[in-house]
């Protein structure tokens, strides 16, 4: 038998596994690395770190992300180049944490989404960052490409967070809403178990992606740090109204989206078409308002008048203007720290990857579109 398969069999027999979870989102801010201990329906984040993409790398990825016409050479090169960068960063980070790579059982890599095309006939989605290169360079068995099986059985491939949310965070008596503010905002509505209501998971629309694009173009910054730019501007009510009329917001839940639907080119076309004049700071304030209002509208439709606990995660959590706006628009929500659930909110998406890899090797399936499936592909060193 292949010695790596023998090793994988031994890993499965353990009571818990040490897994490095990797997450790089559509906001292109960098890669999250979480060292997790995963057992039966448990995930404990032992260490966490974010490594930011440098401006050159961010621009290269942006040149092939969510665009219909791209350089096939650049797609191919970045698929390999990012994988080797990730592998180097994993090994460097393990040294910083004083963790021997022999202590790590698995690496779980989401990859970098470069195109997401959810349609009723057959959702298509593509994440680059090759798992074979990661496993070969690190010497650690790698599980990756989690979205493909989801779409293969008729799912939309996103958001995947509900798979972990339902198993780890549902409560017997309390309604809970789990909101992730990455490039795109996604949520999991977890009604109390005793209510018998259905769980709903969906994207609501943009979170940071439009804000980040505007900040990069007009201010030369990767994002609106602490919301200072939005705070200095004024929301343009007409532009806000036109953006909230976009077709995506009229679709029924659950639904998924990406930069294919929400990008700065779309915004600037509306500005030009309606002959709107506004300062860059007002644009950032308005785009922040789009995130706030689209989340509030989504929750109002899904939750109604129920009271619930709200747990937020993702980069948007550190933008007080965004978070205060969401609070003001959700009067029935009791904002609660994810740390109450023993998860670092910044590490949640990376921890999700570790969780999915753990479930995959244990053979624990998920129901997607009426079929039982395990998500992921194995790359042996």
N, C-alpha and C positions, 0 to 999 in steps of 0.2 A: 504493500500500500504506500502511496505517496506520503512521505514523512510529514508534510504540511497538513494533509488531511487527518493523519493520526493526531497531530498537534491540535487541530480544530476539534476533533472528537474529545480530546482531553479537556479543552477549554469548556466545552458544552457540559461536561460532568461536574464542573465546579459549582459551588453554592452561589458564587457571585463572580462577576468578571470586571476587570479594569479596562475601560474603553475610552479612547480619545475621540471625542465628538468634534466635528468640524462643520462650521456653517459660514457661508459667505452669501450675502443676500443681494437683492437687486439695487440696493442703495449704493453698492460698491465702496463702502467705507473700509472694508478689510475682511479679515478672517477671524472668527471666534474659535478659540481652542478651549475645550473643557475636558478635564480629566475626571471621569465619572466611575463610580462603583455601581454596577447594575446587578440587581438580584431579581427575585420573583416579584414583579410589580413594585419595584423600588429603584429609584435613581438618586444617588448622592453625588453632588458636585464637590470634588476634593480640591481642585485647583481650576482657575479660569484666567484666560488672557485674551486680549484682542490685539492683533497685529494689523496696523493700518496699511492699506495699499499706498505706495508713493504716487504722486500726481501723474507720472508717466505711465505707470502700470494701469492706474485707474482710467486714464484717457484711452489706452489701448483696448481695455475691456469694453469701455463705453462705445468704442467705434464698431463693435460687432454685436452689441446687446440690443435686442428688440428692434432690429432693422432688417428690412427685407432684402436689401442689397449690401453685401459685405464682402470682404476679402476672404476667400476660402483658405488661402494660405495662412492668414492671421488666425482664423478659427483653429486650424490644425496645429499651428505652432503654440498658441496659448493653451490648448488642451494638454500638451506635454509640458510646456514651460511652467504653468501654474502648478501642475502636479508635483514637479520637482521642487518648486519653491515651497509648497505646502510641506513636503517631506522634510526639507531642510528646517523649516520653522518648527515643525513638530519635534525634531531631534534637539534643536537648540533650546526649545521651551522645556522639554523633559529634563535637560541638564540644569536649567535654571531652577526647576522644581526639585532637583536632586532625586529624580525618579529614573531608575534604570529602564532601558527600553525592554529588557527581558521581563519586567514586571507588568508590561502592557499586553493584554490579550488580543485586543482588536483596535483598529482605527475605523471610524464611521465617518464617511465623507459625503456631504450633500452635493458638492460640486458647485460651479458657478452657472446659474441659469442665463442663457443667452437668447432664448426665444421660448415664448409660451403662447400656445394657440388653442384655447379651449373652445371647441365647437361641438354641437350636439352629435354630429356624425362620428367623430373620432378626435378626441383631444390629442394634440401633439405638443411635446415639450422637449427641450434639449438642454442638458446640463453638461458642460465640459469639465475637465480636470480628471485625467485618467487614473483609475484605481490601481492598475498594474504598475504604473510608475511609482505611485506612493508606496505600495507594498514592497516593491523591489528595492527602493532606496532606503526604506526604514527597516526592512526585514520583518515587518509586522503584518499579519493578515488584515486585509482591508475590505470592508463592506461599503458599497457605494451605489449610486444610480437608483435611489429608492423610488423615484416617481414613475418609472417606466411600467412596472407591473400594475400600478394603480390605473394608469391610462389604458393598459392592455385589456383590462376587464371592464372598461367603460367609465372609469372615474375621471376626474378632472386633473389629477396629479397634484392638486393643491387646494387648500392648505392641508398639510399633513399633521399639524399640531394636535388635531382632535383625537388622533389615535392614541397619543400619550395622555392627553387631557382627560379623556373619558376613563381610562384605566387607573389613573393615579389621583385625580383631583375631584371626582364627583363626590357629593356629600349626600347623606341620607335625608336631611331635612332642609338644607339651605340651597337656594338658587345661586349659581355662580356664573359670571361672565369672565372669560379669559381673553384679554385683548393683547395682540402683539403689534407693536408699532415699528416695523422695519421699513423697507422701501415701500411696500404695500401693507395696508392694515388688514389683519385677519383676526377673526374671533371664533371662540367656541362657547356656545351657550349650553351650560350644564344645569338644566332644571333639577331640582332635588329628586332623588331616587323615588321617594314616596309619592311624588306627584304623578309619576308615570308618563310625563311628557317626553317628547322626542328631543334628542340632542341635535343642535344645528351648528354646523361649522361652515364658514364662508369667508371670502374676502369682502371688505366693505368698500374699498377704493384705495386711493393713494394715502400713504402716511408721510414718509419723508422724501419720496423720490422726486416730486415736483419742486419741493423746497430746496433740496440739494442741488438739482439742476440749475435753478435760478441763482443760488449762492455761488456756484462754480462759474457761471457765465458772467454775472454782473459784479461779483465781489471777490472772485479768485479764491474762494474758500470752499472747503469740502462740504460744510453744512452750517446751519445757523446755530452757533454755539450758544446754549442756554436761551435761545429764542430772542437774542438781543436785537437782531435786525427786524424781525416781525414786530417786536415791541415798539420800535422806532417809527414804524409805518402805520398806515391806515388802510383798513379793508375797503376795497372798491366793491360796493354792493352789486353793481351791474355785472361786473366780470364774475363775481362769485355766483350770481344767479345763472349766468350762461354756462359756467362750468358744471354746476349741479344739474343741468338739463342734459348732460351727456348721456347717450343711450345705455351705457353700462348701469347707471343708477336706476334705470327702469326695469332691469331684469329681476326675475324672482330669485330668492335664495333657495339653495346654495349656489354660489357662483364664484368664479375666480378671474383674476385679471393680472395685468403687469404693465410694463412700460409701453407695450404695444398699444394699449388704450390710453395711458396717461403719460404724456411727455411734454416737454417744454415747447416743441414745435406746434403741438395742438393748441396750447395756451396762446402762443404768439399769433397763430392764425386767427383766433377769436379776437384778440386785441386789435389786430389789423382790420379784420372784417367789420368790427363794430366801432372802429375809429376811436378806441379808448386811449386816453393819455394818462399814464401814471408813472411815478418814480419807481426804481428797482426795489426800494424798501417797501413800497406799498404793494408791489407784486408779491414779495415774500410774505407780507402780512395776509394778503388775499389767499395765497396758496395754503397757508397755515389754516385759514378759515375754511377752506374746502375740506381739509382733513377732518377738522372738528365737526363741521355740519354733516358730512357724509357718514361719519361714525354715529353721531347722534340720531340721524334719520334711520340708519340700519337697526340700531338698538331699539328704537321706538317701535319699529315694525315687528321685530323678532320678540321682544320682551313685553311690550305694552306697558301696563301700569304696575307690574310686579316689582317688589323690592328685591335687591340682589347684591351680592358681594362682587366687586370688580377687581380683578388682578391684572395689572398691566406689565408688559415686558417689552424689550427691544429698545433701540436707540432713542426713539421718541420720548421715552420715559424721562430723559434728561433735559427735555425742552420744557421749562416751566410754563411758557406762554401756551404751548400746545396742550399740556396737561391741565392747566387751569381752565382753558377753554372747554375741554372735554368735561371736566367736573361741573362747570356752570350749566352745561347742556344735558346733564344726566342726573336729575334731581333724585331719582330712585336708587342710585348706585351708592353703595358703601365702599369707598376706595380702600383696598387692603393690600399690604405688601406681599409679594410672592414669597418673601422670606418666611412668612407664616406657614407656608407649605413646604418649607425646607429647600427652596430652589432660589438661587441667585437669579434675579430677573434678567440680568444681562446675559446669563449663560443658558437661558431656557431653550433657545433654538438649537444650540450646539448639544445640549443635553438630550434634546429630542432625537438627534441623530444617533447618539449613543444608545438611547432606548430602543430605537428601531433596529439597530444592529443586534442588540441583545435578544430582542424578540425573534429576529430572523434566524439566528443560530440555534435558538431553542425550539424553533418550529412553531412558534405561537402566531397564529394567523389573525387577520383582520377581515371583517366583512366589508367588501367594496362592491357596490352595485349588485348585491345579492350573491356574490361569490367569495369564498374563503381564500385569501392570498397572503403570502409572506412577501415582504418588500425588500429588495436589495439584490446585489450581485457580489460574488466572492472573487477577490483577487488574492492569489497566494504568492508569497515572496519567491 
